[in-house]
């Protein structure tokens, strides 16, 4: 193959990489967040059930860490280890999600991190649904996909905050968006008697949690499938 052909092929590769990079949105500033969720579900039996939980979210450049906050004493390591005659199962709800974006393609890669088991678990895209991950980098990085705001009506702005709303018969959605941080500070939705509310609070920046995983054992999600 001649040097001219090699040059042309190399130039096309560089241009393609530049095009992908240009298509990716600019990164927002680093953030440590406390995210509180309240879900009210109304059953056909006439009973309303309220679920509350909180998450720690850490955002750094091309990495996001989402960790369920479990109060001390609520999660027993002894109970976790006792199941199935010593065969340990991964506690997906308790494990943190470590999502990293490939700088060249923009695609996310998911790992589950278990501080209890000191293990990192690589999850293939085909298994994302099994662990409740939708595969969206934008939704992970911004908590909701910013593109979803285009379908809402802007109802007011105050400082860095813009409120977006959607009202339809039997359902409503309100998003308060922080333009500086590029994430919502609150999301409230309702459909009939059921509702969901998410409140986001900015926390002081702390060391990245993935720094503590250097010595963790590496596994694949398939290792936990029976």
TORPA-4810 file (N, C-alpha, C, O; in nm, 3 decimals):
<nodes>
NODE_1_0.085_-0.119_0.000_0.000_0.000_0.000_0.088_0.123_0.000_0.182_0.132_0.079_X
NODE_2_0.058_0.220_-0.089_0.139_0.339_-0.101_0.125_0.431_0.017_0.029_0.422_0.094_X
NODE_3_0.223_0.521_0.032_0.220_0.614_0.145_0.102_0.710_0.135_0.049_0.754_0.237_X
NODE_4_0.060_0.743_0.010_-0.054_0.834_-0.008_-0.183_0.772_0.046_-0.262_0.840_0.112_X
NODE_5_-0.203_0.640_0.018_-0.323_0.572_0.067_-0.323_0.565_0.218_-0.427_0.584_0.282_X
NODE_6_-0.206_0.536_0.276_-0.196_0.529_0.421_-0.228_0.664_0.482_-0.297_0.673_0.584_X
NODE_7_-0.177_0.772_0.419_-0.203_0.907_0.470_-0.352_0.938_0.465_-0.408_0.993_0.559_X
NODE_8_-0.416_0.902_0.352_-0.559_0.931_0.338_-0.642_0.855_0.440_-0.735_0.909_0.500_X
NODE_9_-0.605_0.726_0.460_-0.680_0.647_0.558_-0.661_0.703_0.698_-0.756_0.709_0.776_X
NODE_10_-0.538_0.744_0.730_-0.512_0.803_0.861_-0.586_0.933_0.879_-0.637_0.962_0.987_X
NODE_11_-0.593_1.013_0.772_-0.664_1.141_0.780_-0.813_1.119_0.804_-0.875_1.191_0.881_X
NODE_12_-0.870_1.017_0.736_-1.012_0.988_0.756_-1.038_0.945_0.900_-1.140_0.981_0.959_X
NODE_13_-0.945_0.866_0.956_-0.962_0.821_1.095_-0.959_0.938_1.191_-1.040_0.946_1.283_X
NODE_14_-0.865_1.031_1.169_-0.855_1.148_1.255_-0.979_1.235_1.243_-1.032_1.283_1.343_X
NODE_15_-1.026_1.255_1.118_-1.146_1.337_1.098_-1.268_1.274_1.163_-1.351_1.343_1.220_X
NODE_16_-1.279_1.140_1.153_-1.392_1.072_1.216_-1.389_1.089_1.367_-1.492_1.112_1.430_X
NODE_17_-1.269_1.077_1.425_-1.256_1.094_1.570_-1.290_1.236_1.611_-1.354_1.258_1.713_X
NODE_18_-1.248_1.333_1.529_-1.279_1.474_1.559_-1.430_1.498_1.551_-1.486_1.573_1.630_X
NODE_19_-1.494_1.434_1.453_-1.639_1.452_1.438_-1.713_1.397_1.559_-1.809_1.458_1.606_X
NODE_20_-1.669_1.280_1.609_-1.732_1.223_1.728_-1.712_1.315_1.847_-1.805_1.340_1.923_X
NODE_21_-1.589_1.366_1.863_-1.560_1.455_1.976_-1.642_1.582_1.968_-1.690_1.632_2.070_X
NODE_22_-1.659_1.635_1.847_-1.736_1.758_1.832_-1.883_1.737_1.863_-1.951_1.828_1.908_X
NODE_23_-1.931_1.614_1.838_-2.072_1.586_1.862_-2.103_1.569_2.009_-2.218_1.584_2.051_X
NODE_24_-2.001_1.537_2.089_-2.023_1.517_2.232_-2.040_1.651_2.301_-1.971_1.747_2.267_X
NODE_25_-2.131_1.660_2.398_-2.153_1.787_2.468_-2.036_1.823_2.557_-1.962_1.736_2.602_X
NODE_26_-2.020_1.952_2.581_-1.914_1.998_2.669_-1.941_1.949_2.811_-2.056_1.945_2.855_X
NODE_27_-1.835_1.910_2.880_-1.850_1.859_3.015_-1.882_1.972_3.111_-1.826_2.081_3.102_X
NODE_28_-1.973_1.945_3.202_-2.005_2.041_3.307_-1.902_2.029_3.418_-1.815_1.943_3.414_X
NODE_29_-1.913_2.117_3.518_-1.815_2.115_3.625_-1.835_1.994_3.715_-1.943_1.934_3.720_X
NODE_30_-1.728_1.958_3.787_-1.735_1.847_3.880_-1.842_1.875_3.986_-1.869_1.991_4.019_X
NODE_31_-1.901_1.769_4.038_-2.006_1.787_4.138_-2.017_1.664_4.227_-2.006_1.551_4.180_X
NODE_32_-2.038_1.689_4.356_-2.078_1.586_4.451_-2.221_1.618_4.493_-2.251_1.731_4.531_X
NODE_33_-2.309_1.519_4.487_-2.451_1.545_4.506_-2.513_1.447_4.604_-2.473_1.331_4.612_X
NODE_34_-2.612_1.495_4.677_-2.700_1.410_4.756_-2.836_1.413_4.688_-2.898_1.520_4.676_X
NODE_35_-2.883_1.299_4.645_-3.008_1.289_4.569_-3.109_1.210_4.652_-3.085_1.094_4.687_X
NODE_36_-3.221_1.274_4.683_-3.326_1.210_4.763_-3.448_1.181_4.676_-3.496_1.268_4.603_X
NODE_37_-3.498_1.060_4.684_-3.613_1.017_4.605_-3.730_0.983_4.698_-3.712_0.916_4.800_X
NODE_38_-3.848_1.028_4.661_-3.971_0.990_4.731_-4.072_0.943_4.627_-4.108_1.019_4.536_X
NODE_39_-4.117_0.820_4.639_-4.209_0.761_4.542_-4.337_0.720_4.615_-4.333_0.645_4.712_X
NODE_40_-4.449_0.769_4.566_-4.579_0.732_4.621_-4.654_0.653_4.514_-4.685_0.706_4.407_X
NODE_41_-4.683_0.528_4.544_-4.755_0.444_4.448_-4.891_0.405_4.505_-4.902_0.369_4.622_X
NODE_42_-4.992_0.414_4.421_-5.128_0.381_4.461_-5.167_0.248_4.398_-5.169_0.235_4.275_X
NODE_43_-5.199_0.151_4.481_-5.234_0.020_4.431_-5.382_0.004_4.406_-5.465_0.082_4.454_X
NODE_44_-5.415_-0.099_4.328_-5.555_-0.127_4.299_-5.631_-0.169_4.425_-5.754_-0.169_4.427_X
NODE_45_-5.555_-0.204_4.531_-5.619_-0.243_4.656_-5.655_-0.124_4.743_-5.704_-0.140_4.855_X
NODE_46_-5.631_-0.001_4.690_-5.666_0.119_4.764_-5.562_0.163_4.864_-5.587_0.254_4.944_X
NODE_47_-5.445_0.098_4.863_-5.340_0.130_4.958_-5.231_0.213_4.889_-5.184_0.177_4.781_X
NODE_48_-5.193_0.324_4.952_-5.081_0.404_4.904_-4.954_0.362_4.976_-4.953_0.346_5.098_X
NODE_49_-4.849_0.344_4.900_-4.722_0.302_4.956_-4.617_0.407_4.923_-4.606_0.451_4.809_X
NODE_50_-4.540_0.447_5.023_-4.436_0.548_5.004_-4.299_0.484_5.019_-4.271_0.415_5.117_X
NODE_51_-4.214_0.506_4.919_-4.077_0.456_4.920_-3.982_0.574_4.920_-3.995_0.665_4.837_X
NODE_52_-3.887_0.574_5.011_-3.789_0.682_5.019_-3.648_0.622_5.022_-3.622_0.525_5.093_X
NODE_53_-3.559_0.680_4.944_-3.418_0.640_4.949_-3.332_0.755_4.898_-3.379_0.845_4.828_X
NODE_54_-3.205_0.750_4.934_-3.111_0.856_4.895_-2.990_0.794_4.828_-2.954_0.679_4.852_X
NODE_55_-2.926_0.874_4.742_-2.808_0.829_4.670_-2.700_0.937_4.675_-2.729_1.056_4.678_X
NODE_56_-2.578_0.892_4.676_-2.464_0.981_4.658_-2.422_0.972_4.513_-2.398_0.863_4.460_X
NODE_57_-2.412_1.088_4.447_-2.370_1.093_4.308_-2.244_1.178_4.298_-2.239_1.291_4.347_X
NODE_58_-2.141_1.121_4.235_-2.014_1.191_4.217_-1.988_1.202_4.068_-1.989_1.102_3.996_X
NODE_59_-1.964_1.324_4.020_-1.943_1.348_3.877_-1.807_1.411_3.855_-1.777_1.518_3.909_X
NODE_60_-1.724_1.344_3.776_-1.592_1.394_3.743_-1.564_1.369_3.594_-1.555_1.253_3.552_X
NODE_61_-1.551_1.471_3.516_-1.513_1.456_3.376_-1.590_1.343_3.309_-1.711_1.355_3.288_X
NODE_62_-1.522_1.234_3.274_-1.585_1.124_3.202_-1.627_1.010_3.295_-1.636_0.895_3.251_X
NODE_63_-1.651_1.040_3.422_-1.687_0.934_3.516_-1.801_0.980_3.608_-1.807_1.096_3.649_X
NODE_64_-1.889_0.886_3.639_-2.000_0.912_3.732_-2.010_0.794_3.828_-1.999_0.678_3.787_X
NODE_65_-2.031_0.825_3.954_-2.046_0.723_4.058_-2.181_0.745_4.125_-2.210_0.855_4.173_X
NODE_66_-2.263_0.641_4.129_-2.395_0.648_4.193_-2.403_0.539_4.299_-2.391_0.421_4.269_X
NODE_67_-2.422_0.582_4.424_-2.417_0.487_4.536_-2.538_0.506_4.627_-2.562_0.616_4.677_X
NODE_68_-2.612_0.401_4.649_-2.725_0.403_4.742_-2.672_0.426_4.884_-2.575_0.362_4.925_X
NODE_69_-2.734_0.516_4.957_-2.696_0.542_5.095_-2.777_0.448_5.185_-2.899_0.459_5.195_X
NODE_70_-2.707_0.356_5.249_-2.771_0.258_5.336_-2.735_0.291_5.481_-2.618_0.283_5.518_X
NODE_71_-2.832_0.329_5.563_-2.803_0.361_5.703_-2.736_0.245_5.775_-2.762_0.128_5.745_X
NODE_72_-2.649_0.277_5.870_-2.577_0.176_5.945_-2.674_0.078_6.011_-2.772_0.119_6.073_X
NODE_73_-2.644_-0.050_5.997_-2.727_-0.152_6.060_-2.840_-0.204_5.973_-2.904_-0.304_6.006_X
NODE_74_-2.866_-0.136_5.860_-2.976_-0.179_5.774_-2.936_-0.294_5.682_-3.020_-0.370_5.636_X
NODE_75_-2.805_-0.306_5.656_-2.757_-0.407_5.561_-2.657_-0.494_5.634_-2.551_-0.447_5.675_X
NODE_76_-2.689_-0.621_5.650_-2.605_-0.711_5.728_-2.514_-0.793_5.639_-2.561_-0.867_5.553_X
NODE_77_-2.384_-0.780_5.660_-2.288_-0.859_5.583_-2.304_-1.007_5.612_-2.286_-1.090_5.524_X
NODE_78_-2.339_-1.041_5.738_-2.356_-1.181_5.773_-2.472_-1.244_5.696_-2.462_-1.356_5.648_X
NODE_79_-2.584_-1.170_5.685_-2.698_-1.220_5.610_-2.665_-1.234_5.463_-2.708_-1.328_5.396_X
NODE_80_-2.588_-1.138_5.413_-2.550_-1.140_5.271_-2.467_-1.264_5.239_-2.484_-1.324_5.133_X
NODE_81_-2.376_-1.302_5.331_-2.286_-1.414_5.306_-2.351_-1.549_5.330_-2.303_-1.651_5.281_X
NODE_82_-2.462_-1.550_5.404_-2.521_-1.677_5.446_-2.603_-1.744_5.337_-2.629_-1.864_5.345_X
NODE_83_-2.646_-1.670_5.237_-2.737_-1.724_5.137_-2.676_-1.833_5.052_-2.557_-1.830_5.020_X
NODE_84_-2.758_-1.929_5.014_-2.723_-2.033_4.918_-2.598_-2.111_4.959_-2.513_-2.139_4.876_X
NODE_85_-2.588_-2.145_5.087_-2.481_-2.230_5.137_-2.344_-2.176_5.101_-2.258_-2.251_5.054_X
NODE_86_-2.323_-2.050_5.121_-2.190_-1.993_5.102_-2.168_-1.934_4.965_-2.068_-1.865_4.943_X
NODE_87_-2.257_-1.960_4.871_-2.242_-1.899_4.738_-2.292_-1.755_4.744_-2.410_-1.730_4.766_X
NODE_88_-2.200_-1.661_4.725_-2.234_-1.520_4.744_-2.294_-1.463_4.616_-2.241_-1.480_4.506_X
NODE_89_-2.405_-1.396_4.633_-2.470_-1.329_4.521_-2.441_-1.180_4.530_-2.430_-1.125_4.639_X
NODE_90_-2.431_-1.116_4.416_-2.406_-0.973_4.413_-2.533_-0.898_4.453_-2.640_-0.921_4.396_X
NODE_91_-2.521_-0.811_4.551_-2.633_-0.726_4.591_-2.634_-0.603_4.501_-2.565_-0.505_4.527_X
NODE_92_-2.712_-0.611_4.394_-2.712_-0.505_4.293_-2.759_-0.373_4.351_-2.705_-0.267_4.317_X
NODE_93_-2.859_-0.377_4.439_-2.913_-0.253_4.497_-2.810_-0.183_4.585_-2.804_-0.061_4.587_X
NODE_94_-2.730_-0.262_4.658_-2.632_-0.202_4.749_-2.503_-0.164_4.678_-2.430_-0.076_4.726_X
NODE_95_-2.472_-0.227_4.566_-2.349_-0.198_4.494_-2.357_-0.061_4.426_-2.463_-0.021_4.378_X
NODE_96_-2.245_0.009_4.424_-2.239_0.138_4.355_-2.224_0.116_4.205_-2.169_0.016_4.160_X
NODE_97_-2.275_0.211_4.128_-2.257_0.209_3.982_-2.144_0.304_3.946_-2.147_0.422_3.980_X
NODE_98_-2.047_0.252_3.877_-1.935_0.333_3.829_-1.944_0.336_3.678_-1.918_0.236_3.611_X
NODE_99_-1.982_0.451_3.625_-2.006_0.465_3.482_-1.897_0.552_3.422_-1.875_0.665_3.466_X
NODE_100_-1.829_0.499_3.322_-1.721_0.572_3.256_-1.753_0.588_3.107_-1.803_0.497_3.043_X
NODE_101_-1.723_0.706_3.056_-1.749_0.731_2.914_-1.622_0.720_2.833_-1.519_0.777_2.869_X
NODE_102_-1.630_0.647_2.722_-1.519_0.638_2.629_-1.506_0.771_2.557_-1.600_0.816_2.492_X
NODE_103_-1.389_0.834_2.568_-1.370_0.967_2.511_-1.380_0.966_2.359_-1.416_1.068_2.300_X
NODE_104_-1.350_0.854_2.296_-1.352_0.848_2.150_-1.492_0.825_2.094_-1.529_0.884_1.993_X
NODE_105_-1.570_0.739_2.160_-1.701_0.702_2.106_-1.818_0.767_2.180_-1.928_0.777_2.126_X
NODE_106_-1.794_0.810_2.304_-1.902_0.866_2.384_-1.989_0.762_2.450_-2.085_0.796_2.519_X
NODE_107_-1.958_0.634_2.430_-2.040_0.527_2.487_-1.999_0.499_2.632_-1.881_0.508_2.666_X
NODE_108_-2.097_0.466_2.717_-2.065_0.439_2.857_-2.024_0.294_2.879_-2.063_0.204_2.804_X
NODE_109_-1.944_0.273_2.982_-1.911_0.138_3.030_-1.948_0.133_3.177_-1.919_0.226_3.253_X
NODE_110_-2.012_0.025_3.218_-2.065_0.015_3.354_-1.990_-0.088_3.436_-1.966_-0.201_3.392_X
NODE_111_-1.954_-0.047_3.556_-1.901_-0.139_3.657_-1.984_-0.125_3.784_-2.029_-0.016_3.817_X
NODE_112_-2.004_-0.235_3.853_-2.063_-0.233_3.986_-1.951_-0.249_4.087_-1.864_-0.335_4.071_X
NODE_113_-1.954_-0.168_4.190_-1.850_-0.172_4.293_-1.913_-0.208_4.427_-2.001_-0.137_4.476_X
NODE_114_-1.868_-0.317_4.485_-1.918_-0.361_4.615_-1.810_-0.340_4.720_-1.709_-0.411_4.722_X
NODE_115_-1.831_-0.241_4.807_-1.736_-0.217_4.915_-1.738_-0.332_5.015_-1.637_-0.361_5.079_X
NODE_116_-1.852_-0.396_5.029_-1.867_-0.507_5.123_-1.784_-0.627_5.079_-1.718_-0.691_5.161_X
NODE_117_-1.787_-0.658_4.949_-1.715_-0.773_4.896_-1.578_-0.737_4.841_-1.500_-0.825_4.805_X
NODE_118_-1.548_-0.606_4.833_-1.421_-0.558_4.775_-1.403_-0.615_4.634_-1.302_-0.678_4.602_X
NODE_119_-1.505_-0.592_4.550_-1.503_-0.645_4.415_-1.557_-0.542_4.318_-1.649_-0.466_4.350_X
NODE_120_-1.500_-0.541_4.197_-1.549_-0.462_4.085_-1.605_-0.558_3.981_-1.539_-0.654_3.943_X
NODE_121_-1.726_-0.530_3.936_-1.794_-0.622_3.844_-1.823_-0.550_3.714_-1.901_-0.455_3.711_X
NODE_122_-1.761_-0.595_3.606_-1.788_-0.539_3.474_-1.920_-0.594_3.421_-1.945_-0.714_3.424_X
NODE_123_-2.005_-0.502_3.373_-2.137_-0.541_3.323_-2.141_-0.516_3.172_-2.119_-0.403_3.127_X
NODE_124_-2.170_-0.619_3.095_-2.181_-0.605_2.950_-2.310_-0.532_2.915_-2.408_-0.541_2.989_X
NODE_125_-2.311_-0.460_2.802_-2.433_-0.389_2.761_-2.556_-0.479_2.754_-2.668_-0.433_2.780_X
NODE_126_-2.538_-0.605_2.721_-2.652_-0.697_2.713_-2.714_-0.724_2.850_-2.827_-0.773_2.859_X
NODE_127_-2.640_-0.693_2.956_-2.690_-0.715_3.092_-2.732_-0.587_3.162_-2.769_-0.590_3.280_X
NODE_128_-2.727_-0.473_3.093_-2.763_-0.347_3.157_-2.904_-0.352_3.217_-2.927_-0.304_3.328_X
NODE_129_-2.997_-0.410_3.143_-3.134_-0.417_3.191_-3.148_-0.496_3.319_-3.237_-0.469_3.400_X
NODE_130_-3.061_-0.595_3.339_-3.068_-0.678_3.460_-3.030_-0.601_3.586_-3.069_-0.638_3.696_X
NODE_131_-2.953_-0.492_3.569_-2.908_-0.415_3.685_-2.973_-0.276_3.689_-2.935_-0.191_3.769_X
NODE_132_-3.072_-0.254_3.601_-3.147_-0.129_3.604_-3.078_-0.010_3.543_-3.107_0.104_3.579_X
NODE_133_-2.984_-0.033_3.450_-2.915_0.077_3.382_-2.966_0.086_3.239_-2.970_-0.014_3.168_X
NODE_134_-3.006_0.208_3.198_-3.065_0.223_3.065_-2.963_0.247_2.955_-2.999_0.258_2.838_X
NODE_135_-2.834_0.256_2.992_-2.729_0.273_2.892_-2.709_0.415_2.845_-2.630_0.437_2.753_X
NODE_136_-2.777_0.512_2.905_-2.766_0.651_2.863_-2.659_0.724_2.944_-2.672_0.741_3.065_X
NODE_137_-2.552_0.766_2.875_-2.449_0.845_2.942_-2.504_0.981_2.983_-2.474_1.030_3.092_X
NODE_138_-2.583_1.042_2.897_-2.636_1.175_2.926_-2.723_1.174_3.051_-2.714_1.265_3.134_X
NODE_139_-2.807_1.072_3.065_-2.892_1.063_3.183_-2.811_1.037_3.309_-2.846_1.085_3.417_X
NODE_140_-2.702_0.961_3.297_-2.616_0.935_3.412_-2.540_1.060_3.453_-2.528_1.090_3.572_X
NODE_141_-2.488_1.133_3.356_-2.403_1.249_3.384_-2.484_1.369_3.433_-2.439_1.443_3.520_X
NODE_142_-2.604_1.388_3.377_-2.688_1.504_3.410_-2.807_1.467_3.499_-2.890_1.553_3.529_X
NODE_143_-2.817_1.342_3.540_-2.929_1.288_3.618_-3.055_1.268_3.535_-3.127_1.170_3.555_X
NODE_144_-3.082_1.358_3.443_-3.182_1.335_3.339_-3.119_1.379_3.207_-3.028_1.461_3.206_X
NODE_145_-3.168_1.325_3.097_-3.115_1.365_2.967_-3.161_1.508_2.936_-3.281_1.533_2.929_X
NODE_146_-3.067_1.603_2.918_-3.107_1.741_2.889_-3.197_1.753_2.767_-3.275_1.848_2.757_X
NODE_147_-3.186_1.658_2.674_-3.271_1.665_2.554_-3.419_1.654_2.589_-3.504_1.700_2.513_X
NODE_148_-3.450_1.593_2.704_-3.590_1.578_2.742_-3.655_1.711_2.777_-3.777_1.723_2.778_X
NODE_149_-3.574_1.813_2.806_-3.629_1.944_2.839_-3.693_2.012_2.718_-3.778_2.099_2.732_X
NODE_150_-3.651_1.970_2.599_-3.704_2.031_2.477_-3.855_2.008_2.463_-3.924_2.087_2.399_X
NODE_151_-3.904_1.900_2.522_-4.046_1.871_2.512_-4.129_1.936_2.621_-4.250_1.913_2.629_X
NODE_152_-4.065_2.018_2.707_-4.135_2.084_2.817_-4.148_2.233_2.791_-4.077_2.289_2.707_X
NODE_153_-4.237_2.296_2.862_-4.258_2.440_2.848_-4.181_2.515_2.956_-4.193_2.483_3.074_X
NODE_154_-4.103_2.613_2.915_-4.029_2.695_3.011_-4.126_2.790_3.080_-4.200_2.863_3.014_X
NODE_155_-4.126_2.789_3.214_-4.224_2.869_3.287_-4.163_2.980_3.371_-4.236_3.060_3.430_X
NODE_156_-4.031_2.986_3.379_-3.971_3.094_3.457_-3.824_3.070_3.484_-3.777_2.956_3.485_X
NODE_157_-3.751_3.180_3.506_-3.607_3.172_3.534_-3.574_3.260_3.653_-3.623_3.373_3.664_X
NODE_158_-3.490_3.208_3.741_-3.443_3.284_3.855_-3.297_3.248_3.880_-3.266_3.137_3.923_X
NODE_159_-3.208_3.342_3.852_-3.066_3.314_3.865_-3.024_3.205_3.768_-3.051_3.214_3.648_X
NODE_160_-2.958_3.101_3.821_-2.913_2.990_3.738_-3.023_2.885_3.716_-3.001_2.787_3.645_X
NODE_161_-3.139_2.906_3.776_-3.244_2.805_3.773_-3.354_2.839_3.674_-3.404_2.951_3.670_X
NODE_162_-3.390_2.741_3.593_-3.502_2.755_3.500_-3.601_2.643_3.527_-3.563_2.526_3.541_X
NODE_163_-3.729_2.679_3.534_-3.834_2.582_3.561_-3.902_2.542_3.430_-3.940_2.627_3.350_X
NODE_164_-3.917_2.412_3.410_-3.986_2.358_3.294_-4.105_2.276_3.342_-4.097_2.206_3.443_X
NODE_165_-4.216_2.284_3.269_-4.336_2.213_3.311_-4.402_2.145_3.193_-4.384_2.182_3.077_X
NODE_166_-4.479_2.043_3.226_-4.566_1.976_3.130_-4.694_1.939_3.203_-4.691_1.878_3.310_X
NODE_167_-4.807_1.976_3.143_-4.936_1.947_3.205_-5.025_1.878_3.102_-5.051_1.931_2.994_X
NODE_168_-5.072_1.761_3.138_-5.167_1.686_3.056_-5.275_1.632_3.148_-5.253_1.621_3.269_X
NODE_169_-5.391_1.598_3.094_-5.497_1.542_3.179_-5.448_1.420_3.258_-5.407_1.320_3.200_X
NODE_170_-5.453_1.431_3.388_-5.415_1.318_3.473_-5.268_1.305_3.503_-5.229_1.215_3.576_X
NODE_171_-5.185_1.392_3.447_-5.042_1.381_3.473_-4.976_1.518_3.468_-5.024_1.610_3.401_X
NODE_172_-4.865_1.531_3.539_-4.792_1.658_3.544_-4.644_1.630_3.568_-4.607_1.530_3.628_X
NODE_173_-4.561_1.722_3.519_-4.416_1.711_3.537_-4.358_1.850_3.555_-4.388_1.940_3.477_X
NODE_174_-4.274_1.867_3.657_-4.205_1.993_3.681_-4.057_1.964_3.704_-4.021_1.882_3.788_X
NODE_175_-3.972_2.032_3.628_-3.827_2.017_3.641_-3.767_2.154_3.667_-3.790_2.248_3.591_X
NODE_176_-3.690_2.167_3.775_-3.614_2.289_3.801_-3.469_2.259_3.766_-3.404_2.176_3.830_X
NODE_177_-3.418_2.327_3.663_-3.289_2.295_3.602_-3.185_2.401_3.637_-3.210_2.520_3.622_X
NODE_178_-3.069_2.356_3.683_-2.957_2.444_3.711_-2.869_2.452_3.587_-2.801_2.356_3.552_X
NODE_179_-2.871_2.567_3.520_-2.798_2.581_3.395_-2.647_2.578_3.417_-2.573_2.531_3.330_X
NODE_180_-2.602_2.627_3.529_-2.458_2.630_3.557_-2.403_2.490_3.579_-2.299_2.454_3.524_X
NODE_181_-2.472_2.412_3.660_-2.427_2.276_3.690_-2.473_2.175_3.587_-2.423_2.062_3.583_X
NODE_182_-2.569_2.215_3.502_-2.624_2.126_3.399_-2.684_2.000_3.461_-2.652_1.887_3.422_X
NODE_183_-2.773_2.022_3.557_-2.846_1.913_3.621_-2.970_1.968_3.690_-2.976_2.088_3.718_X
NODE_184_-3.068_1.884_3.720_-3.188_1.932_3.788_-3.163_1.944_3.938_-3.088_1.865_3.996_X
NODE_185_-3.227_2.042_4.001_-3.226_2.049_4.147_-3.352_1.986_4.204_-3.357_1.951_4.322_X
NODE_186_-3.454_1.971_4.119_-3.573_1.897_4.161_-3.650_1.850_4.038_-3.655_1.918_3.935_X
NODE_187_-3.710_1.734_4.052_-3.798_1.678_3.949_-3.920_1.621_4.020_-3.908_1.535_4.107_X
NODE_188_-4.038_1.670_3.983_-4.163_1.622_4.042_-4.257_1.577_3.931_-4.283_1.651_3.836_X
NODE_189_-4.307_1.457_3.945_-4.402_1.405_3.846_-4.518_1.338_3.918_-4.503_1.285_4.028_X
NODE_190_-4.632_1.341_3.853_-4.750_1.275_3.909_-4.835_1.219_3.796_-4.842_1.276_3.687_X
NODE_191_-4.897_1.107_3.824_-4.991_1.046_3.731_-5.103_0.986_3.813_-5.086_0.884_3.879_X
NODE_192_-5.217_1.052_3.809_-5.326_1.011_3.895_-5.286_1.025_4.042_-5.232_1.129_4.080_X
NODE_193_-5.311_0.924_4.123_-5.276_0.933_4.265_-5.130_0.898_4.296_-5.087_0.909_4.410_X
NODE_194_-5.055_0.856_4.195_-4.915_0.820_4.216_-4.824_0.938_4.183_-4.858_1.021_4.098_X
NODE_195_-4.711_0.945_4.250_-4.620_1.057_4.227_-4.477_1.017_4.258_-4.451_0.917_4.324_X
NODE_196_-4.385_1.099_4.209_-4.243_1.080_4.237_-4.177_1.217_4.249_-4.203_1.307_4.169_X
NODE_197_-4.092_1.231_4.349_-4.020_1.357_4.370_-3.873_1.327_4.394_-3.838_1.241_4.475_X
NODE_198_-3.787_1.399_4.323_-3.642_1.387_4.339_-3.586_1.525_4.371_-3.611_1.621_4.298_X
NODE_199_-3.510_1.533_4.478_-3.448_1.659_4.521_-3.297_1.639_4.523_-3.247_1.542_4.579_X
NODE_200_-3.224_1.734_4.463_-3.079_1.724_4.449_-3.013_1.836_4.527_-3.046_1.953_4.509_X
NODE_201_-2.919_1.801_4.613_-2.845_1.899_4.692_-2.696_1.886_4.661_-2.641_1.776_4.661_X
NODE_202_-2.631_1.999_4.636_-2.487_2.001_4.609_-2.412_1.986_4.740_-2.443_2.052_4.839_X
NODE_203_-2.312_1.899_4.740_-2.231_1.871_4.858_-2.086_1.916_4.835_-2.046_1.938_4.720_X
NODE_204_-2.008_1.932_4.941_-1.866_1.965_4.925_-1.794_1.856_4.845_-1.823_1.737_4.860_X
NODE_205_-1.700_1.898_4.762_-1.623_1.803_4.682_-1.535_1.718_4.774_-1.463_1.770_4.860_X
NODE_206_-1.542_1.587_4.754_-1.462_1.492_4.830_-1.377_1.409_4.735_-1.400_1.412_4.614_X
NODE_207_-1.280_1.333_4.788_-1.201_1.246_4.699_-1.291_1.151_4.622_-1.393_1.105_4.673_X
NODE_208_-1.253_1.122_4.499_-1.334_1.034_4.414_-1.342_0.895_4.476_-1.239_0.839_4.513_X
NODE_209_-1.461_0.837_4.487_-1.475_0.707_4.553_-1.407_0.593_4.480_-1.369_0.494_4.543_X
NODE_210_-1.389_0.605_4.348_-1.326_0.496_4.275_-1.177_0.484_4.307_-1.115_0.382_4.276_X
NODE_211_-1.119_0.587_4.368_-0.978_0.577_4.408_-0.958_0.467_4.511_-0.848_0.412_4.524_X
NODE_212_-1.063_0.434_4.586_-1.053_0.332_4.691_-1.071_0.190_4.637_-1.067_0.094_4.714_X
NODE_213_-1.091_0.177_4.505_-1.119_0.044_4.449_-0.997_-0.019_4.382_-1.010_-0.125_4.320_X
NODE_214_-0.881_0.043_4.394_-0.763_-0.005_4.321_-0.730_-0.151_4.354_-0.685_-0.225_4.267_X
NODE_215_-0.751_-0.191_4.478_-0.715_-0.327_4.520_-0.832_-0.425_4.510_-0.819_-0.541_4.549_X
NODE_216_-0.946_-0.379_4.460_-1.063_-0.467_4.451_-1.039_-0.579_4.350_-0.968_-0.562_4.252_X
NODE_217_-1.100_-0.694_4.376_-1.096_-0.804_4.282_-1.184_-0.772_4.162_-1.289_-0.711_4.176_X
NODE_218_-1.140_-0.812_4.042_-1.214_-0.786_3.919_-1.294_-0.910_3.879_-1.241_-1.022_3.878_X
NODE_219_-1.421_-0.889_3.848_-1.506_-0.997_3.802_-1.597_-0.948_3.690_-1.605_-0.828_3.663_X
NODE_220_-1.665_-1.043_3.626_-1.768_-1.012_3.528_-1.905_-1.043_3.587_-1.919_-1.131_3.672_X
NODE_221_-2.005_-0.970_3.541_-2.141_-0.993_3.591_-2.186_-1.137_3.565_-2.261_-1.194_3.644_X
NODE_222_-2.139_-1.194_3.455_-2.177_-1.331_3.421_-2.130_-1.431_3.526_-2.185_-1.541_3.536_X
NODE_223_-2.027_-1.395_3.604_-1.978_-1.485_3.709_-2.083_-1.508_3.817_-2.077_-1.607_3.890_X
NODE_224_-2.179_-1.416_3.827_-2.281_-1.426_3.932_-2.410_-1.490_3.884_-2.503_-1.512_3.962_X
NODE_225_-2.416_-1.521_3.756_-2.537_-1.581_3.702_-2.536_-1.731_3.726_-2.437_-1.798_3.697_X
NODE_226_-2.645_-1.783_3.777_-2.655_-1.927_3.806_-2.687_-2.005_3.679_-2.700_-2.127_3.682_X
</nodes>
